[in-house]
């Protein structure tokens, strides 16, 4: 039984990471197809092909190891370069705009995937606070004021209450103020007046709210998924900025995880349940999309940087310049991978020794 659970976690971890990579490559593929740029290969997985089928100019395949996938586009390979070549265009001789769209297709899909992953979470059902009190905490104003478990808060200071965040927002911004509550108790309205105390700079009443599971229809779920994805993108960019400027953000550790940390986070998500698992995949998909836009070859951002030069200089960069910068970029990425992997391993052993 234990082995079955461990094996299941390994499979789900591999499939999760594979999904993020595959969706990225699919973004390049679909953009190229839409823009009539030749796609020579589009393969699900890595390693020896188990199945392959050629349709038009494209070979579609399924490989032995389901860890992502790859797409081979119309481009110029180093071995195809003649001694006469002095300058090279990224993605061959296609128009500049088409090439940019193909390069952005991968990261774009990494930003689209979380919308659907989070939508699934909202369709499954998310814990949502009601406006009904679950418990009154001893030693706080709610007890002295006469709040009881089961009371449903229907208004504060004459303002109708529809959601719990309206309650918390009003209380937080009212430290040391007296507020008039109306609650519904046994189908009767009861008025309660109490002074809100101050705790950690915010108002505090001292009640715990009853939770319920709310399920969304597909359209509402997609809207919530879009909102949440935009927030994740914004918070990720903000965290990167604060990391660079060495400023502090509450809840942000400033730690970058590598492959081992990635597997660990997904494994934790699997253990916590499908909602946490999908949420972690959504965050990592955003991270992968943003990371690929970093202007370091051979990442998509590095290729876009070459194309930016091409646009400004009105000519592609020199072959030797491309190869030199790519070599430096690969070296930097390998170095970064070693550093974060060492950090992951150190963190793993430190956590285990506590």
C-alpha positions in Angstrom: 0.0 0.0 0.0 2.8 2.4 0.9 4.7 1.6 -2.3 1.5 2.2 -4.3 1.1 5.7 -2.7 4.8 6.5 -3.3 4.5 5.3 -6.9 1.4 7.4 -7.4 3.1 10.5 -6.1 6.0 9.9 -8.4 3.7 9.5 -11.4 1.7 12.6 -10.6 4.9 14.7 -10.0 6.2 13.6 -13.4 2.9 14.3 -15.1 2.7 17.7 -13.5 6.1 18.8 -14.5 5.6 17.3 -18.0 2.3 19.2 -18.4 4.0 22.5 -17.7 6.8 21.8 -20.3 4.4 20.3 -22.9 2.0 23.3 -22.7 5.0 25.6 -23.3 6.1 23.7 -26.4 2.5 23.5 -27.6 2.4 27.3 -27.5 5.3 27.5 -29.9 3.7 24.8 -32.0 0.2 26.3 -32.3 1.6 29.8 -33.0 3.9 28.4 -35.8 1.0 26.4 -37.3 -1.3 29.4 -37.2 1.3 31.6 -38.9 2.2 29.0 -41.5 5.7 28.5 -40.3 7.0 25.0 -40.9 7.0 22.6 -37.9 9.1 19.6 -38.6 8.4 17.7 -35.3 6.0 17.9 -32.4 6.6 15.2 -29.8 4.9 14.5 -26.4 7.7 13.3 -24.1 11.4 12.7 -24.5 13.5 9.8 -25.6 12.8 7.1 -28.2 9.6 7.6 -30.1 7.0 5.0 -29.3 4.5 6.2 -31.9 5.1 8.6 -34.8 2.8 9.9 -37.6 3.6 12.3 -40.4 0.9 14.7 -41.5 2.1 17.3 -44.1 5.5 18.6 -43.1 5.1 17.7 -39.5 6.0 14.4 -37.7 3.8 13.9 -34.6 5.0 11.5 -32.0 4.8 10.1 -28.5 8.1 9.4 -26.7 9.0 6.9 -24.0 9.4 9.4 -21.1 6.3 11.7 -20.5 8.4 14.6 -19.1 7.2 17.4 -21.3 7.8 17.4 -25.0 9.5 19.4 -27.8 8.9 21.1 -31.0 11.3 21.4 -34.0 10.6 24.6 -36.0 11.8 26.0 -39.2 15.2 27.5 -38.2 18.9 27.4 -39.1 20.9 24.7 -37.4 24.6 25.4 -36.6 25.7 22.4 -38.8 23.8 23.9 -41.8 25.7 27.2 -41.7 28.2 27.6 -44.5 31.5 29.5 -44.1 29.9 32.4 -46.0 27.3 33.0 -43.4 28.1 36.1 -41.3 24.7 36.9 -39.8 21.8 34.8 -38.7 18.1 35.4 -38.1 16.2 33.7 -35.3 13.7 31.3 -36.9 15.1 31.7 -40.4 13.7 34.1 -43.0 10.1 34.5 -41.7 8.8 38.1 -41.1 9.9 39.7 -37.8 6.4 39.9 -36.4 5.7 36.2 -37.0 8.9 35.1 -35.4 8.1 37.2 -32.3 4.7 35.6 -32.0 6.1 32.1 -32.2 8.7 32.9 -29.5 6.0 34.4 -27.3 3.6 31.5 -27.9 5.4 29.3 -25.3 5.3 31.7 -22.3 1.8 32.8 -23.3 0.5 29.3 -22.9 2.2 29.1 -19.5 0.0 32.1 -18.6 -3.1 30.5 -20.1 -2.8 27.1 -18.4 -3.3 28.5 -14.8 -6.6 30.1 -15.8 -8.0 26.6 -16.5 -6.2 24.9 -13.6 -7.6 27.4 -11.1 -11.0 27.3 -12.9 -11.1 23.5 -12.1 -10.4 24.3 -8.5 -13.4 26.7 -8.3 -15.6 24.1 -10.1 -14.5 21.4 -7.6 -15.4 23.8 -4.8 -13.4 26.2 -2.6 -13.7 26.8 1.1 -15.7 30.1 1.5 -16.5 31.9 4.7 -20.1 32.6 5.5 -21.3 35.5 7.7 -22.3 33.0 10.5 -20.2 32.8 13.6 -18.7 29.4 14.3 -17.0 30.3 17.7 -16.6 33.2 20.0 -13.0 33.5 21.3 -12.6 34.0 25.0 -10.9 37.1 26.2 -12.0 39.3 23.3 -14.8 41.9 22.9 -17.2 39.5 21.2 -17.7 37.5 24.4 -18.5 40.6 26.5 -20.8 42.0 23.8 -22.9 38.9 23.8 -22.1 37.3 20.4 -23.0 33.6 20.2 -22.1 30.7 18.0 -24.7 30.5 15.2 -25.3 34.3 15.0 -25.5 35.5 11.4 -24.2 39.1 11.0 -26.6 40.9 8.7 -25.5 44.5 9.1 -22.8 46.8 10.7 -23.5 50.4 11.3 -26.7 50.1 9.2 -24.8 48.8 6.2 -26.1 45.5 4.9 -23.6 42.6 5.0 -23.4 40.1 2.1 -20.0 38.6 2.5 -17.5 37.9 5.3 -14.8 40.1 3.8 -17.1 43.1 4.3 -17.2 42.2 8.0 -13.4 41.8 8.4 -12.7 45.0 6.3 -15.0 47.1 8.6 -13.6 45.6 11.8 -9.9 46.0 10.7 -10.3 49.7 9.9 -12.2 50.4 13.2 -9.7 49.9 16.1 -10.8 51.5 19.3 -14.2 52.4 17.7 -17.7 51.4 18.8 -19.7 49.5 16.2 -23.4 48.6 16.0 -24.0 45.1 14.8 -27.3 43.4 13.9 -27.3 39.6 13.9 -29.9 37.0 13.1 -30.4 34.6 16.0 -33.1 32.0 16.0 -34.8 33.9 13.1 -34.9 37.1 15.2 -32.8 40.2 14.8 -30.6 41.1 17.7 -28.7 44.4 18.0 -25.2 44.2 19.6 -23.0 47.2 20.3 -19.3 46.7 21.1 -16.0 48.5 21.1 -13.4 47.0 18.7 -10.0 46.5 20.3 -6.7 47.1 18.5 -4.3 44.2 17.8 -1.2 44.5 15.6 -2.4 47.8 14.3 -5.8 46.5 13.2 -9.3 46.3 14.7 -10.1 42.9 16.2 -13.5 41.5 17.4 -12.7 37.9 18.4 -14.9 35.5 16.5 -14.3 32.6 14.1 -16.5 32.2 11.1 -18.3 29.1 9.8 -17.0 27.9 6.4 -18.8 26.3 3.5 -17.8 24.9 0.2 -18.8 27.0 -2.8 -18.9 25.5 -6.3 -18.8 27.8 -9.3 -20.2 27.2 -12.8 -17.8 27.0 -15.7 -18.1 30.7 -16.7 -17.7 32.0 -13.2 -14.9 29.6 -12.6 -13.0 30.8 -15.7 -13.5 34.4 -14.6 -12.1 33.6 -11.1 -9.2 31.7 -12.8 -8.4 34.7 -14.9 -8.4 37.0 -11.9 -6.3 34.7 -9.8 -3.8 34.2 -12.7 -3.3 37.9 -13.2 -2.8 38.3 -9.5 -0.2 35.5 -9.5 1.7 37.1 -12.4 1.7 40.5 -10.7 2.9 39.0 -7.4 5.6 37.0 -9.1 6.9 40.1 -10.9 6.7 42.1 -7.7 8.6 39.4 -5.9 11.4 39.3 -8.5 11.7 43.1 -8.3 11.9 43.0 -4.5 14.4 40.2 -4.7 16.6 42.2 -7.0 16.3 45.4 -4.9 16.6 43.3 -1.7 13.4 44.7 -0.2 11.1 42.8 2.0 7.6 41.5 1.0 5.4 39.9 3.7 5.2 36.2 3.0 8.0 36.2 0.4 11.1 34.2 1.4 13.3 35.5 -1.4 14.3 31.9 -2.2 14.5 30.5 -5.7 13.9 26.7 -6.0 15.5 24.3 -8.4 14.5 20.9 -9.8 14.6 19.2 -6.4 12.6 22.0 -4.8 10.2 21.9 -7.7 9.6 18.1 -7.2 9.2 18.6 -3.4 6.6 21.4 -3.8 4.5 19.3 -6.2 4.8 16.3 -4.0 3.5 18.3 -1.0 0.7 19.5 -3.2 -0.2 15.9 -4.1 -0.2 15.0 -0.4 -2.5 17.9 0.5 -5.0 17.1 -2.1 -6.1 17.9 -5.7 -6.9 21.6 -5.0 -3.4 22.3 -3.5 -1.8 20.2 -6.3 -3.5 22.2 -9.1 -2.8 25.5 -7.3 1.0 24.7 -7.1 1.0 23.7 -10.8 -0.7 27.0 -11.6 1.9 29.0 -9.8 4.8 27.1 -11.3 3.3 27.5 -14.8 3.4 31.3 -14.3 6.9 31.0 -13.0 8.0 29.0 -16.0 6.5 31.5 -18.4 8.2 34.5 -16.7 11.5 32.6 -16.4 11.5 31.9 -20.2 11.2 35.6 -20.9 14.5 36.4 -19.1 16.8 37.8 -21.9 19.4 35.0 -21.6 20.0 32.7 -24.5 18.9 30.0 -25.1 15.7 31.0 -23.3 12.9 32.5 -25.4 13.7 35.9 -23.9 17.3 35.6 -25.1 16.1 34.9 -28.7 13.7 37.9 -28.4 16.7 40.0 -27.3 18.5 39.0 -30.5 15.4 40.0 -32.5 15.3 43.3 -30.6 18.8 44.0 -31.8 17.7 43.0 -35.3 14.8 45.5 -35.2 17.0 48.4 -33.9 20.1 47.7 -36.0 18.1 46.8 -39.1 20.2 43.6 -39.5 20.6 40.3 -37.7 23.4 39.8 -35.2 26.7 38.2 -36.4 27.0 34.4 -36.2 30.0 34.5 -33.9 28.2 37.0 -31.6 25.2 34.7 -31.3 27.3 31.6 -30.6 29.4 33.5 -28.0 26.4 35.0 -26.2 24.6 31.6 -26.3 27.6 29.9 -24.8 27.7 32.5 -22.0 24.0 32.1 -21.4 24.2 28.3 -21.2 27.0 28.6 -18.7 25.0 31.0 -16.6 22.0 28.8 -16.6 24.1 25.7 -15.7 25.7 27.7 -12.9 22.3 28.9 -11.6 21.0 25.3 -11.8 23.9 24.1 -9.7 23.4 26.8 -7.1 19.7 26.3 -6.7 20.0 22.5 -6.7 22.6 22.8 -3.9 20.3 25.2 -2.1 17.4 22.6 -2.5 19.6 19.8 -1.1 20.8 21.9 1.8 17.3 23.0 2.7 16.1 19.4 2.5 18.7 18.2 5.0 18.2 21.2 7.2 14.5 20.5 7.3 15.1 16.9 8.0 17.4 17.6 11.0 14.9 19.8 12.9 
